[in-house]
Amino acid sequence: MLKKLLSTFLLSGCLTTFANATIVEFQTSQGNFQVNLFDQTTPKTVDNFLTYVDEEHYTNSVIHRVAPNFVVQGGGFSFDGEWPLVAKETNPAVVNEPIYSNVKGTIAMAKVGGQPNSATNQWFFNVNNNASNLDLQNNGFTVFGQVIGDGMTIVEKIAGMSLCQDIPMVDFSSENCSDLTTPGLENFVVINRIVVIDSSEVTDSGLSPVKNTLINIDETQDSGSSGGSIFWLSIFSICLLSLRKLAIK
């Protein structure tokens, strides 16, 4: 009974703050673009992402990886004036929700190789149709949103930039990279901020996300009670505040 009451309290008092915010804008040094989040079907992942957004975790972080014709990855590192990039602290990992396919234009969570439920703060944009690889690898990578409008022009611009150790760089030559010349923040693709621009309960009615048909969803979820307990503890922590990975082969 207590568990049921706690669940009701959390859902009514907390999730409306986070899970209903379904369109966000990535404001970057290379331009702004919007992403529609799938909060109705990947709620745990969206809650996790929006918690980081609410904490301004992504503010002034940098895009730290581009794999040409594959992904643009960020969320986990910042630049403090010298090499190497600084890893940002993370919240507890979120349970994997591989409902949708890693097709071009989607955003998904990065995670540690061989650890399906290890996603924390890092995400990546699929700049190609990576379904045959990422829908199965590591029990599938959780797609939790889709770039909308002409936003992919910005993502593809970033994907086509010159790289230094896989990091997209601005006005930073290959010679600078080879000599490990210290860049400035202006040489990176910076996530200035991620903001919620539409907090409607349902904003994805006009979208047709592709389902992940290559994986048995039931087999990827925790069947025991431990995963649920961790989830509720995490949400309870978020409520207290509101009452106020890498490996992709």
C-alpha positions as CSV (number, residue, x, y, z in Angstrom):
1,M,0.0,0.0,0.0
2,L,2.8,2.4,0.9
3,K,4.6,1.6,-2.4
4,K,1.4,2.3,-4.3
5,L,0.9,5.7,-2.5
6,L,4.5,6.6,-3.1
7,S,4.2,5.7,-6.8
8,T,1.0,7.9,-7.1
9,F,2.8,10.8,-5.3
10,L,5.8,10.6,-7.5
11,L,3.9,10.3,-10.7
12,S,1.5,13.2,-9.9
13,G,4.0,15.5,-8.1
14,C,7.2,14.9,-10.0
15,L,7.0,13.3,-13.4
16,T,4.8,16.1,-14.7
17,T,7.8,18.3,-14.2
18,F,10.1,16.3,-16.3
19,A,8.4,13.7,-18.5
20,N,5.9,16.0,-20.1
21,A,8.6,18.3,-21.5
22,T,8.9,16.7,-24.9
23,I,10.5,19.2,-27.3
24,V,14.0,20.6,-26.5
25,E,16.3,22.9,-28.3
26,F,20.0,22.3,-28.6
27,Q,21.6,25.8,-28.7
28,T,25.1,25.3,-30.1
29,S,28.0,27.3,-31.4
30,Q,27.2,26.0,-34.8
31,G,23.5,26.8,-34.7
32,N,20.3,25.7,-33.0
33,F,18.1,22.7,-33.6
34,Q,15.1,21.0,-32.0
35,V,14.6,17.5,-30.8
36,N,11.2,15.8,-30.1
37,L,11.6,13.4,-27.2
38,F,9.6,10.1,-27.0
39,D,8.5,10.6,-23.4
40,Q,5.5,8.3,-23.7
41,T,7.5,5.3,-24.9
42,T,10.9,5.8,-23.4
43,P,10.0,7.5,-20.1
44,K,12.9,6.5,-18.0
45,T,15.5,7.6,-20.6
46,V,13.7,10.9,-21.1
47,D,13.4,11.5,-17.4
48,N,17.2,10.9,-17.1
49,F,18.0,13.2,-20.0
50,L,15.7,16.0,-18.7
51,T,17.2,15.7,-15.2
52,Y,20.6,16.6,-16.7
53,V,18.9,19.4,-18.7
54,D,17.3,20.7,-15.5
55,E,20.6,20.6,-13.7
56,E,22.2,22.5,-16.7
57,H,24.7,19.7,-16.9
58,Y,25.1,20.1,-20.7
59,T,25.7,23.9,-20.6
60,N,29.1,24.7,-22.1
61,S,29.9,21.0,-22.7
62,V,31.4,20.1,-26.1
63,I,30.8,17.6,-28.8
64,H,33.6,15.2,-28.1
65,R,33.3,12.6,-30.9
66,V,32.3,12.4,-34.5
67,A,32.5,9.1,-36.3
68,P,32.0,10.0,-40.0
69,N,28.8,8.7,-41.6
70,F,27.9,7.2,-38.2
71,V,27.3,9.4,-35.1
72,V,27.8,12.8,-33.5
73,Q,28.3,12.3,-29.8
74,G,28.3,14.7,-26.8
75,G,27.1,15.2,-23.2
76,G,30.0,13.9,-21.3
77,F,32.9,16.3,-21.6
78,S,33.9,20.0,-21.2
79,F,37.0,22.0,-22.0
80,D,38.7,23.8,-19.2
81,G,41.5,25.5,-21.2
82,E,43.9,22.6,-21.8
83,W,44.1,19.1,-23.1
84,P,42.6,16.6,-22.3
85,L,38.9,17.3,-22.1
86,V,37.4,17.0,-18.7
87,A,34.8,14.2,-18.0
88,K,31.6,15.5,-16.4
89,E,30.2,13.8,-13.3
90,T,27.3,11.6,-13.9
91,N,24.1,10.5,-12.2
92,P,23.2,6.8,-11.7
93,A,22.7,4.8,-14.9
94,V,19.3,4.4,-16.5
95,V,17.6,1.2,-17.6
96,N,17.9,0.4,-21.3
97,E,14.7,1.0,-23.4
98,P,15.5,-0.2,-26.9
99,I,12.0,0.4,-28.3
100,Y,12.9,2.4,-31.4
101,S,15.4,2.0,-34.3
102,N,18.7,3.8,-34.7
103,V,17.8,5.4,-38.0
104,K,19.2,8.6,-39.4
105,G,18.0,11.7,-37.5
106,T,17.4,10.0,-34.1
107,I,19.1,10.7,-30.8
108,A,20.2,7.8,-28.6
109,M,22.0,7.1,-25.3
110,A,25.7,6.1,-25.4
111,K,26.8,3.5,-22.9
112,V,29.7,1.2,-21.8
113,G,30.5,-1.8,-24.1
114,G,29.0,-5.0,-22.7
115,Q,26.8,-3.2,-20.2
116,P,23.3,-2.7,-21.5
117,N,22.0,-0.6,-18.6
118,S,25.0,1.7,-18.3
119,A,23.7,4.9,-20.0
120,T,24.2,8.1,-18.0
121,N,24.9,11.5,-19.5
122,Q,26.2,10.9,-23.0
123,W,24.0,10.8,-26.1
124,F,24.6,10.6,-29.8
125,F,22.8,11.6,-33.0
126,N,22.6,9.0,-35.8
127,V,23.8,10.6,-39.0
128,N,23.2,7.5,-41.0
129,N,20.9,4.5,-40.8
130,N,22.7,2.5,-38.1
131,A,19.8,0.1,-37.3
132,S,21.6,-3.1,-38.5
133,N,24.4,-2.4,-36.0
134,L,23.1,-0.4,-33.0
135,D,19.6,-2.0,-32.7
136,L,21.3,-5.2,-31.7
137,Q,24.7,-4.3,-30.3
138,N,24.9,-4.3,-26.5
139,N,21.2,-5.2,-26.3
140,G,20.3,-2.2,-28.4
141,F,20.9,1.5,-28.0
142,T,18.0,3.4,-26.6
143,V,16.6,5.9,-29.1
144,F,14.7,8.5,-27.1
145,G,14.0,11.3,-29.6
146,Q,14.1,12.6,-33.2
147,V,15.5,15.8,-34.7
148,I,12.7,17.8,-36.2
149,G,12.4,20.5,-38.8
150,D,15.6,21.3,-40.7
151,G,17.7,20.5,-37.6
152,M,19.7,17.7,-39.3
153,T,21.5,20.4,-41.4
154,I,23.2,21.5,-38.2
155,V,24.0,18.0,-37.1
156,E,25.4,17.1,-40.5
157,K,27.4,20.3,-40.5
158,I,29.1,19.2,-37.3
159,A,29.5,15.7,-38.7
160,G,31.4,17.0,-41.6
161,M,33.9,19.2,-39.7
162,S,37.6,18.6,-39.5
163,L,38.6,16.3,-36.6
164,C,41.3,16.2,-34.0
165,Q,41.4,12.9,-32.1
166,D,37.8,12.4,-33.3
167,I,36.7,15.8,-31.9
168,P,35.1,18.2,-34.4
169,M,37.1,21.4,-34.5
170,V,36.7,25.0,-35.8
171,D,39.6,26.8,-37.4
172,F,42.0,24.2,-35.9
173,S,44.4,22.7,-38.5
174,S,45.8,19.2,-38.7
175,E,49.2,20.7,-37.8
176,N,47.8,22.2,-34.7
177,C,46.3,18.8,-33.8
178,S,49.5,16.9,-34.5
179,D,51.5,19.3,-32.4
180,L,48.9,19.2,-29.6
181,T,48.6,22.9,-29.8
182,T,46.3,24.1,-27.0
183,P,43.0,25.3,-28.6
184,G,40.5,27.8,-27.2
185,L,36.9,27.1,-26.4
186,E,36.0,28.9,-29.7
187,N,37.7,26.0,-31.5
188,F,35.2,23.4,-30.2
189,V,31.6,22.7,-31.0
190,V,30.0,24.0,-27.8
191,I,26.6,23.1,-26.4
192,N,25.8,26.5,-25.1
193,R,22.6,25.2,-23.5
194,I,19.7,22.8,-24.0
195,V,16.3,24.2,-23.2
196,V,12.7,23.0,-23.1
197,I,10.6,24.9,-25.6
198,D,7.4,22.8,-25.5
199,S,6.1,21.1,-22.3
200,S,2.9,19.7,-23.8
201,E,2.0,16.2,-22.7
202,V,2.1,14.9,-26.3
203,T,4.1,16.5,-29.0
204,D,5.1,13.5,-31.1
205,S,1.7,12.7,-32.6
206,G,2.9,13.8,-36.0
207,L,6.0,11.7,-35.9
208,S,6.4,8.1,-37.1
209,P,9.4,6.7,-35.3
210,V,10.7,3.4,-36.6
211,K,10.3,0.5,-34.2
212,N,13.3,-1.7,-33.3
213,T,12.2,-5.1,-34.8
214,L,15.6,-6.7,-34.5
215,I,15.6,-7.3,-30.8
216,N,13.3,-9.0,-28.3
217,I,12.5,-6.1,-26.0
218,D,11.4,-8.4,-23.1
219,E,14.8,-10.0,-22.9
220,T,16.6,-6.6,-22.5
221,Q,14.6,-5.5,-19.5
222,D,15.4,-6.3,-15.9
223,S,12.9,-9.0,-14.7
224,G,13.6,-8.6,-11.0
225,S,12.6,-5.9,-8.6
226,S,16.0,-4.3,-8.2
227,G,15.7,-2.2,-11.4
228,G,12.3,-0.9,-10.4
229,S,13.6,0.0,-6.9
230,I,16.6,1.9,-8.4
231,F,14.3,3.8,-10.7
232,W,11.9,4.8,-8.0
233,L,14.8,5.8,-5.7
234,S,16.2,7.9,-8.5
235,I,12.9,9.6,-9.2
236,F,12.4,10.2,-5.5
237,S,15.8,12.0,-5.4
238,I,14.7,14.1,-8.4
239,C,11.5,15.0,-6.6
240,L,13.5,16.2,-3.6
241,L,15.5,18.4,-5.9
242,S,12.5,19.7,-7.7
243,L,10.8,20.6,-4.5
244,R,13.0,23.2,-4.7
245,K,29.6,6.0,-23.1
246,L,31.0,5.7,-24.4
247,A,31.6,2.6,-26.4
248,I,29.8,2.5,-29.8
249,K,31.6,0.2,-32.3
